């Protein structure tokens, strides 16, 4: 049992624990004098509070609750906590990788299409009609890579490898997070 005496003992006294958890608390109480002392203190406080007579002549309960509700500070929209924002980012990371991969593949395909001879010739003619200098070309045919092993193929493969490494890292982090969460839950029980 995780040694959190106030939390566990209060739940034990209120009957909020499962039978298994109650047995664990009882076995821990048999061995731990500090927790036995906390149990005695909480039992004596509970007994003392039960002996105090209830107040009479006060406002009805529903009116009291309504007045307290009116005095509460009204808040606008709930703010997003940094931990919640981090959790959303953690969950959105694979979607961002997918979008990045799709973007890179689209750029590579469009770049490949501009290197086709017919498209390159049409772009060349268009550059003359629009009076664009010849140095602003979209072709990268000057690269000395033959056939399919051109710049587009290498950049596409490199992008996929980088995305794969990032996604594998995310999966590893998720597995570690799940392991820690399961281990923490197991220690509490």
N, C-alpha and C positions, 0 to 999 in steps of 0.2 A: 504494500500500500504506500502510496506517495504520502509523505509526512506533512500534511496540511491539517492540523488538528481542528482549528475552528470551523473550517468548511465541512469536513467529514463528520465531526461530532455534532454540529448543528443539524445537519441533514439526518444523522442517526437519531437524534432526539425527536425530530419532527416526523420521523417515519417515512422519509422521502427516498430511502435507499432500497435497492432491490435486495431480496434475501441473501444473495451471494455477497453483495457489498456489505450488508449488515454483519454477516459472519466475519468478513475480513476486518471490519472495524472492531468487532468484539475480540477477535484474536489479537489485534494490535493493542487494544486497551489492556489486555491481560499482561502484556509485556512492557508497556511504556508508562512509567509513572508521571511523566509530564502531561501526556494525554489524559490520564486518569484525573489529574488535577483540573484540567480544562473541562472535562466532563462534569466533575463535581461543581465547579463554578457555574457552568451553564445550567445545571439542574437546580442549584440554589437560586439563581436569578429567575428562572422560570417559575419556581415555587413562590418567590417573593412577588413577582408580577401578578400571579393568579390570586394572591390574597388582597391586592389593592381593590377597593370597591369601585364600581363604575360610577362615573360622574352623572349627576342628575340635574335636570333643569337647564340643560344646554340646548343648543340648536338641534333640530332634527338632522340626521345623518345626510340625507339627500341635499338639504340646504347648505350644510357645511361643505360638502364636496363641490357644490356649484360655486360657492364663494371662493374656495381655494382655486378652482379652475379659472375664475375671472382674474385672480391675482397673478397667475402664472404669466411669465413673459412669453409673448407670442413670437415665434420665430418664423422667418420666411422659409424659403426652400431649404430642405436639408442639404448641408454641405457635404461634398464628397471628401471622405477621409483619405489621407495619403496611402494608407494600407489598402483601401478599397481600390484606389486608382492603380496601384501597383498590381493588384490581383487582376483587374481588367486588362492591363497591359500584358500580363503573363498569359492570359487566356487568348488575347488577340494576336500574339506573336506568330503562331503558325499561319494565321490568315494573312498577316503582313508578308511573311515569307512566300506564301502562295502568290500574292499580288505582285511581289517583287520578281518572282520567277516568270510570271506571265508577262510582265512588262519587259523584262530582259529578252525573253523569247520573241516578243513582238518586234522589238528593236532589231534583233538579229535577223528575223525574217524580212523585215522591210529593208534592212541593209543588204541582205542577199539579193532581194528583188532589184535593187538599184544597180547591182553589178551585172545583171543579165545584159547581154549585148544589145538586144532590142530596146530595153529600157534605158540603157546607157546612151544609146544613140539618140533616143527621143529627148532625154535630158540635155544632151549636148546641143541639139537643135533648139530646144527651149531656152537654153542659156544664151544662145546667139540672138534669139528673138527678144528676150528680155534684157539684153545687154549686160549679162552677168559675166564678170571676168572668168577666164578659164581656170584660174587657181581655185575657185570655189566649186569644186566638183564633188560629187557624192561617191565616186568610184574609188576603191582602194585596190585597183588591179595592179598597182605597182609593187605590191608585196610579193616576195619571191616564193610563195607557198603554192605548190602545184595542186591541181585538181580539187578534191574535196577537203584537203587539209589547208584551207585558206584561213584568213583572219576571223571570219564569221564563225567557222566551226570551232576554232580554238577558244574564242571568247565565249561562245555558248557553253562549251564543255567546262571552262573555268567557272563561269557563273553557276552552273548546275552543281559543281563540286562544292563551291562556297556555300550555296544554299543548303546542300545536303549536310555539310558540316554544322551549319547553324541549326538546322532542324534536329540533327542527332544530339547536339548539345542541349537543345530545349527538351527533347524527350528524356535525356539523362537527368536533367534537373527536375522534371516532373516525377520521374521514378523515385528519385531521392526524396523529394517532397512527400510523396505518398508513403514511402517507407518510414520517414520520421513521424508522420502523422499517425500511422498505424502503431508504431512503437510507443508514442506518447499516449494514445488511447489505451493501449494494453497496460501501460504502467499505472494509469488512473484506475483501471478496474482492478 
